[in-house]
């Protein structure tokens, strides 16, 4: 009798009759067999239900749990190889047993009558190349995780204007994104010497926070710090807030514009500190060619003082990066800094040519 119980109920320990589960004490052996069969089937079905299916264009299926999609890479957790990444362009169809939250590229129309709407997002369980949701319009899936990207550039420059010098330039840019929030950090420094004397010494840095109200409209909070020894500028602090708009925001190209009111604090070593209300705008443009091997960029921020002061200032950076190996690129950049009312005996325009290398990184 013990051996029979062990054969049929190997998953249960041997207990006394008073403490055995009710199922073990039932006199109907077929019922017990049926119960075990149902448990096995439910376990198998549960395992199958947890597997999403990604059908590739070559006809091969890939099973696993879809985690997210960012930068045209689908992240999939599989039983056979752990976490893998699949190129978005290689996928023909996705069938998921879990709801997938989609974010679309700027300018794409969210189809009506498909899935469930959540503001500017769409929740679905199926995506296919020839379906109502074109896969080329999907920017991200399950964007709850944090992702980042940035670059560090180092090079030499030739400067004209308030200084005539050869100098070293170091700059960095870092962007962190999660869900509707985006944080951007920037820093830049130029330094030069001639005959043991400092001929160029200026630096800038800042941070910016964007909160998306929709796919294309976002709130902006921006803080910029600047200093320039040759312009007698000890500190310029510019605090801005406003609205921004993404005309398009894709992996290979982007264009955005933001504007709003500003408060400018300036402290020159040759004059007393001032606080001035102003108006600012910021334009960012980026475009990739040849699969990302060549990248063009332009960004500028303008400031127009209002009230008693009518000064106009413009900071503009533009250039090209050409990939040479891995994440390393050759970098050629031309920067402009203009101030219509500089300190006494200082010029209005400073220009900088930068030749160097750039290292890019991203999650």
C-alpha positions as CSV (number, residue, x, y, z in Angstrom):
1,X,0.0,0.0,0.0
2,X,2.9,2.4,0.8
3,X,4.6,1.7,-2.5
4,X,1.4,2.4,-4.4
5,X,1.0,5.7,-2.6
6,X,4.6,6.5,-3.4
7,X,4.2,5.7,-7.1
8,X,1.0,7.8,-7.4
9,X,1.8,10.6,-5.0
10,X,5.6,11.1,-5.0
11,X,5.1,14.8,-4.6
12,X,3.6,14.3,-1.1
13,X,5.5,13.1,1.9
14,X,4.2,10.1,3.8
15,X,2.0,11.3,6.6
16,X,-0.1,9.7,9.3
17,X,-3.8,9.0,8.4
18,X,-4.9,11.8,10.6
19,X,-2.7,14.4,8.9
20,X,-2.8,13.3,5.3
21,X,-4.4,15.6,2.9
22,X,-8.0,14.8,2.1
23,X,-7.0,13.9,-1.5
24,X,-4.7,11.1,-0.2
25,X,-7.4,9.6,1.8
26,X,-10.0,9.5,-1.0
27,X,-10.9,5.9,-1.9
28,X,-11.2,6.7,-5.6
29,X,-7.8,6.2,-7.2
30,X,-8.9,7.4,-10.7
31,X,-9.8,10.8,-9.1
32,X,-6.3,11.1,-7.7
33,X,-4.8,10.2,-11.1
34,X,-7.0,12.8,-12.8
35,X,-5.9,15.4,-10.3
36,X,-2.2,14.8,-11.0
37,X,-2.9,14.9,-14.8
38,X,-4.7,18.3,-14.5
39,X,-1.9,19.7,-12.3
40,X,0.7,18.7,-14.9
41,X,-1.4,20.1,-17.8
42,X,-1.9,23.4,-16.0
43,X,1.8,23.7,-15.2
44,X,2.6,23.1,-18.9
45,X,0.0,25.6,-20.1
46,X,1.3,28.2,-17.6
47,X,4.8,27.8,-19.0
48,X,3.6,28.2,-22.5
49,X,1.4,31.2,-21.7
50,X,4.4,33.1,-20.3
51,X,6.3,32.8,-23.6
52,X,5.9,35.7,-26.1
53,X,6.6,34.8,-29.7
54,X,8.7,37.0,-32.0
55,X,8.6,35.9,-35.6
56,X,11.6,36.9,-37.6
57,X,11.5,37.8,-41.3
58,X,13.5,34.7,-42.2
59,X,10.7,32.6,-40.7
60,X,12.3,31.6,-37.4
61,X,10.3,32.0,-34.2
62,X,12.0,33.2,-31.0
63,X,10.2,32.5,-27.7
64,X,10.7,34.4,-24.5
65,X,9.5,37.3,-22.4
66,X,9.6,40.7,-24.0
67,X,11.3,43.2,-21.7
68,X,11.5,46.4,-23.8
69,X,12.5,48.0,-27.1
70,X,14.8,51.0,-27.3
71,X,17.0,52.3,-30.1
72,X,15.5,49.7,-32.5
73,X,16.7,46.8,-30.3
74,X,14.1,44.4,-28.8
75,X,15.2,43.0,-25.5
76,X,14.0,39.5,-24.9
77,X,14.5,37.1,-21.9
78,X,14.7,33.5,-23.2
79,X,15.1,30.1,-21.6
80,X,17.8,28.9,-24.1
81,X,20.1,31.9,-24.1
82,X,19.1,34.3,-21.3
83,X,18.6,38.0,-22.3
84,X,19.2,38.6,-26.0
85,X,18.7,41.6,-28.4
86,X,16.9,41.4,-31.7
87,X,17.2,44.1,-34.4
88,X,13.8,45.7,-34.9
89,X,14.2,45.6,-38.7
90,X,14.5,41.8,-38.6
91,X,11.1,41.3,-37.0
92,X,8.0,40.3,-38.9
93,X,5.5,39.9,-36.1
94,X,5.1,39.9,-32.3
95,X,2.5,37.9,-30.4
96,X,2.6,38.6,-26.6
97,X,0.6,37.1,-23.7
98,X,1.3,40.3,-21.7
99,X,0.2,43.8,-22.5
100,X,2.8,45.8,-24.4
101,X,3.0,49.6,-24.0
102,X,4.0,51.3,-27.3
103,X,5.4,54.8,-27.8
104,X,5.4,56.2,-31.3
105,X,7.8,58.4,-33.3
106,X,6.8,62.1,-33.5
107,X,4.4,62.6,-36.3
108,X,3.1,59.1,-36.4
109,X,-0.7,58.5,-36.1
110,X,-2.0,56.3,-33.3
111,X,-4.6,54.0,-35.0
112,X,-8.1,54.1,-33.7
113,X,-9.9,50.9,-32.6
114,X,-6.7,49.0,-32.0
115,X,-5.6,48.1,-28.5
116,X,-6.2,50.5,-25.5
117,X,-5.3,54.1,-25.5
118,X,-3.3,55.6,-22.6
119,X,-2.7,59.2,-23.5
120,X,-0.1,59.3,-26.2
121,X,0.5,55.6,-25.9
122,X,-1.1,52.4,-27.1
123,X,-1.4,49.1,-25.2
124,X,-1.6,46.0,-27.5
125,X,-0.6,42.3,-27.5
126,X,0.1,41.9,-31.2
127,X,2.3,43.9,-33.7
128,X,2.9,42.9,-37.3
129,X,4.6,44.5,-40.3
130,X,1.5,44.5,-42.4
131,X,-1.0,45.2,-39.6
132,X,-2.8,48.4,-38.5
133,X,0.3,49.5,-36.5
134,X,3.3,49.9,-38.9
135,X,6.4,48.7,-37.1
136,X,8.4,51.6,-38.5
137,X,6.3,54.0,-36.4
138,X,7.0,52.3,-33.1
139,X,9.7,54.1,-31.1
140,X,9.8,52.1,-27.9
141,X,8.1,49.3,-26.1
142,X,7.6,49.2,-22.3
143,X,9.6,52.4,-21.7
144,X,9.6,52.2,-18.0
145,X,13.3,51.4,-17.7
146,X,16.0,54.0,-17.6
147,X,18.2,54.5,-20.7
148,X,21.0,56.9,-21.4
149,X,23.3,58.2,-24.1
150,X,26.1,60.7,-24.3
151,X,29.5,61.7,-25.7
152,X,32.9,63.0,-24.6
153,X,35.0,65.1,-27.0
154,X,38.6,66.1,-26.7
155,X,40.5,68.2,-29.1
156,X,42.5,71.3,-30.0
157,X,41.1,74.6,-31.3
158,X,42.1,77.8,-33.0
159,X,40.4,80.8,-31.5
160,X,39.8,84.3,-32.9
161,X,38.2,87.3,-31.3
162,X,39.1,88.3,-27.7
163,X,42.0,85.8,-27.9
164,X,44.4,84.5,-30.6
165,X,45.6,81.2,-29.4
166,X,46.0,77.5,-29.7
167,X,44.1,75.7,-26.9
168,X,42.7,72.5,-25.6
169,X,38.9,71.9,-25.6
170,X,37.1,69.3,-23.4
171,X,33.3,68.8,-23.6
172,X,30.7,66.3,-22.6
173,X,27.0,65.7,-23.0
174,X,24.9,63.2,-21.1
175,X,21.1,62.5,-21.5
176,X,19.1,60.3,-19.2
177,X,15.5,59.2,-20.1
178,X,12.8,57.4,-18.2
179,X,9.2,57.3,-19.2
180,X,8.1,60.9,-19.6
181,X,11.1,62.5,-18.0
182,X,14.4,63.5,-19.7
183,X,17.5,64.9,-18.0
184,X,20.4,66.5,-19.9
185,X,23.8,67.5,-18.5
186,X,26.4,69.5,-20.5
187,X,29.9,70.8,-19.7
188,X,32.6,72.5,-21.7
189,X,35.9,74.0,-21.0
190,X,38.5,75.9,-23.2
191,X,42.0,76.7,-22.0
192,X,45.1,78.0,-23.8
193,X,48.5,79.3,-22.9
194,X,51.1,81.3,-24.8
195,X,54.6,82.0,-23.4
196,X,53.5,80.8,-20.0
197,X,50.5,83.1,-19.8
198,X,46.9,82.1,-20.0
199,X,45.4,83.2,-23.3
200,X,42.0,81.4,-23.1
201,X,40.0,80.4,-20.1
202,X,36.3,79.9,-20.3
203,X,33.9,77.3,-19.2
204,X,30.2,76.5,-19.3
205,X,27.9,73.9,-17.8
206,X,24.3,73.2,-17.1
207,X,21.4,70.9,-16.7
208,X,18.0,70.7,-18.3
209,X,14.9,68.8,-17.4
210,X,12.1,68.0,-19.8
211,X,8.7,66.5,-18.9
212,X,6.6,65.3,-21.8
213,X,2.9,66.2,-21.8
214,X,2.4,64.3,-25.0
215,X,4.6,62.7,-27.7
216,X,5.8,66.1,-28.9
217,X,5.0,68.7,-26.3
218,X,7.1,69.0,-23.1
219,X,7.8,71.4,-20.2
220,X,11.3,72.7,-19.9
221,X,13.4,73.8,-16.9
222,X,16.9,74.8,-17.8
223,X,19.9,76.1,-15.8
224,X,23.1,77.4,-17.5
225,X,26.4,78.6,-15.9
226,X,29.1,80.5,-17.8
227,X,32.4,82.1,-17.0
228,X,35.1,83.7,-19.2
229,X,38.3,85.2,-17.8
230,X,39.1,87.2,-21.0
231,X,35.6,88.8,-21.1
232,X,36.0,89.6,-17.4
233,X,32.9,87.4,-16.7
234,X,33.1,85.9,-13.3
235,X,29.7,84.2,-13.5
236,X,26.6,84.3,-15.7
237,X,23.7,82.2,-14.3
238,X,20.7,81.8,-16.6
239,X,17.6,80.2,-15.2
240,X,14.8,79.4,-17.8
241,X,11.4,77.7,-18.0
242,X,9.0,77.2,-20.8
243,X,7.6,74.8,-23.4
244,X,9.3,72.6,-26.0
245,X,8.1,70.8,-29.1
246,X,9.7,67.9,-31.0
247,X,9.1,68.2,-34.7
248,X,10.5,64.7,-35.1
249,X,12.5,62.5,-32.8
250,X,13.9,59.4,-34.3
251,X,17.1,57.4,-33.9
252,X,18.7,58.9,-37.1
253,X,17.3,62.4,-37.0
254,X,15.8,64.8,-34.5
255,X,14.6,68.4,-34.4
256,X,13.3,70.3,-31.3
257,X,12.5,73.8,-30.3
258,X,11.9,75.3,-26.9
259,X,11.3,78.8,-25.6
260,X,10.3,80.7,-22.5
261,X,11.1,83.4,-19.9
262,X,14.5,83.7,-18.3
263,X,16.2,85.3,-15.4
264,X,19.9,86.3,-16.0
265,X,22.4,87.0,-13.2
266,X,25.7,88.5,-14.4
267,X,28.8,89.3,-12.4
268,X,31.7,91.0,-14.2
269,X,35.0,91.6,-12.4
270,X,35.0,95.2,-13.8
271,X,31.4,96.0,-12.8
272,X,28.7,95.3,-10.2
273,X,26.4,92.3,-10.5
274,X,23.1,92.6,-12.3
275,X,19.8,90.6,-12.5
276,X,17.9,91.0,-15.8
277,X,14.7,89.4,-17.1
278,X,15.0,88.0,-20.6
279,X,13.5,85.7,-23.2
280,X,15.2,82.5,-24.5
281,X,14.9,79.9,-27.2
282,X,16.8,76.7,-27.9
283,X,17.0,74.8,-31.1
284,X,18.5,71.3,-31.4
285,X,19.0,69.5,-34.8
286,X,20.7,66.1,-35.4
287,X,21.0,63.9,-38.5
288,X,22.7,60.6,-39.3
289,X,24.0,59.4,-42.7
290,X,25.4,56.1,-44.0
291,X,23.9,54.1,-41.1
292,X,25.2,56.4,-38.4
293,X,28.8,56.5,-39.7
294,X,28.4,60.3,-40.4
295,X,26.6,62.6,-37.9
296,X,25.8,66.3,-38.4
297,X,24.6,68.4,-35.5
298,X,23.6,72.0,-34.7
299,X,22.3,73.5,-31.5
300,X,22.0,77.0,-30.4
301,X,20.5,79.0,-27.5
302,X,19.6,82.7,-27.8
303,X,18.8,85.2,-25.1
304,X,17.1,88.6,-25.5
305,X,17.1,90.8,-22.5
306,X,14.0,92.8,-21.8
307,X,13.3,96.0,-19.8
308,X,16.2,98.4,-19.2
309,X,18.7,96.2,-21.0
310,X,18.5,95.2,-24.7
311,X,21.5,92.9,-24.9
312,X,21.3,89.9,-27.2
313,X,23.4,86.8,-26.7
314,X,23.8,83.6,-28.8
315,X,25.7,80.4,-28.1
316,X,25.8,78.1,-31.2
317,X,27.6,74.7,-31.6
318,X,27.7,72.9,-34.9
319,X,29.8,70.3,-36.5
320,X,30.3,66.8,-37.9
321,X,31.4,63.4,-36.4
322,X,32.8,60.7,-38.6
323,X,33.0,57.2,-37.2
324,X,36.5,55.7,-37.4
325,X,36.3,52.6,-35.1
326,X,33.7,51.3,-32.7
327,X,32.3,54.2,-30.7
328,X,35.2,56.6,-31.6
329,X,34.7,59.3,-34.1
330,X,36.7,62.2,-35.6
331,X,35.1,65.4,-34.5
332,X,35.2,68.8,-36.3
333,X,33.2,71.5,-34.6
334,X,32.7,75.3,-35.0
335,X,31.4,77.2,-32.1
336,X,30.1,80.8,-31.8
337,X,29.6,83.0,-28.7
338,X,28.1,86.4,-29.4
339,X,27.2,89.2,-26.9
340,X,25.9,92.5,-28.3
341,X,26.9,94.3,-25.1
342,X,30.2,92.8,-23.8
343,X,32.4,94.2,-21.0
344,X,34.3,97.3,-21.7
345,X,37.1,97.0,-24.2
346,X,36.0,93.5,-25.2
347,X,34.8,92.2,-28.6
348,X,31.2,91.1,-29.3
349,X,32.1,87.8,-31.1
350,X,34.2,84.8,-30.1
351,X,34.6,81.8,-32.5
352,X,36.2,78.5,-31.9
353,X,37.3,75.7,-34.3
354,X,37.7,72.3,-32.6
355,X,39.5,69.3,-34.1
356,X,39.6,66.1,-32.1
357,X,38.1,62.8,-31.2
358,X,34.7,61.9,-29.7
359,X,33.6,58.9,-27.8
360,X,29.9,58.0,-27.7
361,X,28.2,55.7,-25.2
362,X,24.6,54.6,-24.6
363,X,22.6,52.0,-22.8
